[in-house]
């Protein structure tokens, strides 16, 4: 898989694209003030009191701290805030207005400044920020998923939970059964990619219910991820990011 990706057209497209690895939403300064507001946010339950502005332009620019930029279509403020998913009843967060601004987010190419909708919330002095651009289209993988690997030897990974310690530790959810010692994740590092291979550790004899359990596994790399593409050995595709609140845009 590393050989297929390294130096490929897909890898080149990946290095030029916008793929967030950080939260799409940034809460007001000091976070949400009550358990009720936290529940409303987790449910993405918003009540609009006022008008949301239309974008004054169709496109926005993502600019990387390390250099380079890309122009992408802007997302409508109502869709960005989740107003199209507005639930019924309480608890809810009240949105009183919005303006177009910026936020900084981690990406596959390092920190970037991106257009963001800054939503005014009732009861808060600072805004809730939401990315105003969607991720780039994922390039087609140069390698197909293998049909000859048994499920015990190789399993699909969940979405990337986080990258820490100067981008040297990676945490991903992996599955295992009820009669084993849990999940494991092997790693192969090259100059162009980091391939993660999930497997089951030491399956034991005994009754097995067939259920699969998810568990987070942290892998320590030899050097920071940098601009290398992080791949799932099962799918042959980049490991997508998904923050703890599942509010980040998917590029699976």
N, C-alpha and C positions, 0 to 999 in steps of 0.2 A: 504493500500500500504506500509506504514512504517513497519507494522508487517511482510509483505511478504519479504521485502528487508533486514531488520535488522537481521543479523546473517546468511544470506543465502549464498549459493555458489557464486551467482552473486556478492554480496557485497564483498566477500573475493577476487574474481578475480579483481574487481574494485580497491580495495586498493593495489593490487600488480601491476596494469597496469600503462601505461604511457598515460595520458589524458591531453593534454595542455589546459590551461585556459588563456593563454596569446598569443600575436601575434606570428605567425610563422616567420614573417619577421621583422628585425630591420634595420631601415634606417641608412645611414651614419651619423656620428656625426654632430649635428646641423641640421639634416634633409635635405630635398631637397631644392635646392637654387632658383628655379624659378617655376612659375605657369605652364610653359610648361613641366618641368620635373615631377611635381606633377601629371599632366594629363596623361603623359606617364606611370607613375607608376600605377595610378588608372586603366588604360586600360591594364596593364600588357604587354606593348608593348616594347620589348627589341630587340636590334640589336647586334649581336655577331660579334666582330672583334678580331679574335684570336682563340685559341683553349681552350676548357674546359677539365680539366684533368679527367681521370677515377679514381674512388676510389681505393686507394691502398689496401683496405680490403673490405670484404663484409658486415661486421657488425660494429655497433658503440654502445657505452655504454652511457646510461642515468644515471646520478648519482644525488641523492637528497641531498640537504643541510642537511636535518634532518637524513640522513642515508639511506642506501639501494641503489640498482642499478638494471638495467635491460638491456639486450643486444637485440638490434633490427637491422633489415636489413637497410643498408644505401641506401638513395635515390640518383639516378644519378644526377650529377650536372646540366645537361641540363634540366631535368624534374623539379628539385628544383627551378631553375631560371624561369621556365615557357617558355623556348625556344620552346617547342612543341606547345605553344599557340601564337607564335610570330605573331603580326599583321602586316599589310602592311601600308607603308607610315609613315609620321611624325605626331605628335612628338613621339620620342622614346628615351630610355635610352641606351647608348652604353656600352656593357660589353666587357672589354678588357682581362679578365682572371679570374681565381678563384683558391682558395686553400682551403683545408679542415682545419677547426678550431673548435671553440666552441662558444656557446652563453648560456645565462641564461634565462630561461623562467618559467613563473608561470604554475603550474600543479595542478591537483586534490590532489596531495600529498605534495604541497608546492613547493618552488623554486627548480629547477633542472638545472644542467649543461648538455647540450646536444650537440652532434656533429652538426656542421653547415658548410654550404658552404659560404665562404667569397668572394663575387664577387667584383672585381675592376670595378668601373664605371668611364668613361671618364669625367674629370672635377671635380672629388672628390678625396680627400686625404685619406679618410677612406672607409672601405668596406660596402656594403650592405650584411647583414647576413640573411641566410635562413636555417631553420631547415633541417638537412640532414637525419632525421628519421621520419617515419610516426607513428601516434598514435597506441596504442594496439587495438586489435579487441574488440569491445564492447561485454560484456557478455550478454547472453540471459536473459531477464527480468523474474523474478519468478512470475510475475503477468501480466495478459493480459489486454488490453484496454477494458474498460467497454462499452458495446453496449446499456446499459439501461439508460445512463445519457443524458438528453436533452442538446442541444447546448447552451441554455440559462443558464443552471446551471454550465456547465463546458466546457471550451474551451482549445484548444491546445496552448501552449506557443511557442514563437519564440525561436531563439537561444540566449544563454546567451551573453549579451553585455559586462558585466564587473562586477568585484567584487572589492570593495573598503573599506576604513575605517577599516584597519586591518582585512579584510575578514568578516565584519559584515553587510555590505550593498550589496545587489545583485540587478542588473538591468537586466530586461528581457522585450522583446517586447510582448505585448498582444493585441488581436483584440477586436474591438467593432463595433456596427452598427451606423447608422446615427440618431437614435432616442433613445438615452440613455445618461447616465451621464459618459460614458467612461468605461474603463476596470478596474478591480480590481484583486489583487492577494492575496489569503490567504496563510498562511504558517503554517506548522506543523513541529516542531522540535523534534527529538529524539536523542539518543546518537549515532545512526548510520546513520541517514538520515535527509535531509531537503526536505519536500514535498511541492511543489508550485502548487497552484490550481488557474487557471485563470477563471474569470467570468465577466459578464456584470453588471454594476452598474445601478440600477433603470431604467429599460426600460420604456419609456414613450409612451403614446398613440399618434397616428398621422401617417401621411404617412411615409412609410419606403421604401427606394429604394433597399434594399437588399445588398448594398455594405458594405464591412468590412474595417475598418480603423485600422492601426497599431499605437500603442503608447507605449512608454517606461514606465515601472512601476518599481519603486525602492522599495525594501522590506528591512526593518531593522530587523536583527536577534537578538536573545537574546545573542548569543555568536558566535565567529568566525566559519565559515564553517568547517575549519580544514580538517580532512580526511573523513568527512561525505559525502555520495553521495547525490547530488542534483537532485531531481526527478520531472518530470512533471506528475501531477496527471491524466492528460488526456491520455497520452500514456503508462504510467507505466514504462518509461525508463528514464535514466539520461538526463538532459537538456544539449544539446551540446553547445560548445562555438563557437562564430563567431565574430571575431573582426570587427572594423568599416570599414575596406577595403575589407572584405570578402576574404582575402588571406590565412586564416588559414585552415589547413587540417580538414576535417570533420570526426567525429567518431560517427555520428548518426547511 
